[in-house]
Amino acid sequence: MHIAFTAAAADAIGQAMSRAKKGRLKLVYDTEGCGCAVSGVPALWIVDEPVGRESVYSGEPFEVWVETKDEVFFEDRMTIDYMEDGLRYVLKSSSQIYSAYMNLIDKRPSSEA
């Protein structure tokens, strides 16, 4: 899997990650409150270190961690963009838009956000 970041997304994520100590990006298929394990939404988390069963994937300028159980929900090549008009991230591939309103959530215990 490879995840490309637009310049706007790389800048916005870089700013969010620099608010506190170094973190890592994790792409999750968040099913919290969705009622079913196959009904979920993609989300980006900033974590201290991935825990569990994750794989790391290439991306420029960030590596992205994905839990092995969530890999089935994503394509091999995707792009993350940032839209300043709604302060939102967009996860897309050449064949679909996964989320036009993806959240970036700082899960680091030491974060200020």
C-alpha positions as CSV (number, residue, x, y, z in Angstrom):
1,M,0.0,0.0,0.0
2,H,1.2,3.5,-0.8
3,I,-0.4,6.7,0.5
4,A,0.4,10.0,-1.2
5,F,-0.2,13.3,0.6
6,T,-1.0,16.6,-1.2
7,A,1.1,19.6,-0.2
8,A,-1.9,21.0,1.7
9,A,-2.4,17.7,3.7
10,A,1.3,17.4,4.4
11,D,1.5,20.9,5.8
12,A,-1.7,20.5,8.0
13,I,-0.6,17.1,9.3
14,G,2.9,18.4,10.0
15,Q,1.5,21.3,12.0
16,A,-0.7,18.9,14.0
17,M,2.2,16.6,14.7
18,S,4.5,19.3,15.8
19,R,2.2,20.5,18.7
20,A,3.7,17.9,21.0
21,K,6.4,15.3,20.9
22,K,7.0,13.2,17.8
23,G,4.1,10.9,16.7
24,R,3.2,8.5,14.0
25,L,0.3,8.4,11.6
26,K,-2.2,5.6,11.8
27,L,-5.0,5.1,9.3
28,V,-7.9,3.3,11.0
29,Y,-11.3,2.0,9.9
30,D,-13.2,3.4,12.9
31,T,-16.3,1.4,13.8
32,E,-16.9,3.0,17.2
33,G,-20.6,3.7,17.5
34,C,-21.4,2.4,14.0
35,G,-23.1,-0.7,15.2
36,C,-21.3,-3.2,13.0
37,A,-17.7,-4.2,12.3
38,V,-18.1,-3.6,8.6
39,S,-19.9,-0.3,9.0
40,G,-17.2,2.3,9.8
41,V,-15.5,5.5,8.7
42,P,-11.8,6.0,7.9
43,A,-9.9,8.3,10.3
44,L,-6.3,9.4,10.8
45,W,-4.8,9.1,14.2
46,I,-1.6,10.5,15.6
47,V,-0.2,8.0,18.0
48,D,3.0,7.7,20.1
49,E,3.7,4.2,18.8
50,P,1.4,1.7,17.1
51,V,0.3,-1.1,19.3
52,G,-1.2,-4.4,18.1
53,R,-1.0,-5.9,14.7
54,E,-0.1,-3.1,12.3
55,S,1.7,-2.9,9.0
56,V,3.7,0.2,8.0
57,Y,3.1,1.6,4.5
58,S,5.1,4.0,2.5
59,G,3.9,7.6,2.1
60,E,5.6,10.9,1.4
61,P,6.4,12.7,3.7
62,F,4.8,10.3,6.3
63,E,4.8,6.6,6.8
64,V,1.3,5.3,7.6
65,W,0.5,2.5,10.0
66,V,-2.6,0.3,9.3
67,E,-4.0,-2.4,11.5
68,T,-3.9,-5.7,9.6
69,K,-7.6,-6.3,10.2
70,D,-8.4,-2.9,8.5
71,E,-6.3,-3.5,5.3
72,V,-9.3,-5.1,3.5
73,F,-11.2,-1.8,3.6
74,F,-8.5,0.1,1.6
75,E,-6.9,0.1,-1.9
76,D,-3.2,-0.3,-2.6
77,R,-2.8,3.3,-3.8
78,M,-4.6,6.2,-2.1
79,T,-4.2,10.0,-1.6
80,I,-4.9,12.2,1.4
81,D,-5.8,15.8,0.7
82,Y,-6.7,18.7,3.0
83,M,-9.5,21.2,2.3
84,E,-9.1,24.4,4.3
85,D,-12.7,25.5,3.7
86,G,-14.0,22.9,6.1
87,L,-10.8,22.0,7.9
88,R,-11.2,18.5,6.7
89,Y,-9.1,15.7,5.2
90,V,-10.2,13.7,2.1
91,L,-9.1,10.1,1.6
92,K,-9.4,9.0,-2.1
93,S,-8.1,6.6,-4.7
94,S,-8.4,6.6,-8.5
95,S,-11.7,4.8,-8.2
96,Q,-13.5,6.2,-5.2
97,I,-13.7,8.7,-2.4
98,Y,-13.4,6.9,0.9
99,S,-14.2,10.0,3.0
100,A,-14.7,13.6,2.1
101,Y,-14.7,14.5,5.8
102,M,-12.0,12.4,7.4
103,N,-10.8,13.4,10.9
104,L,-7.3,13.7,12.2
105,I,-7.4,12.8,15.9
106,D,-4.4,13.2,18.2
107,K,-4.4,10.1,20.4
108,R,-1.1,10.9,22.1
109,P,-1.5,11.1,25.8
110,S,0.9,14.1,25.9
111,S,-0.9,16.1,23.2
112,E,-2.3,19.5,23.7
113,A,-5.1,19.1,21.2
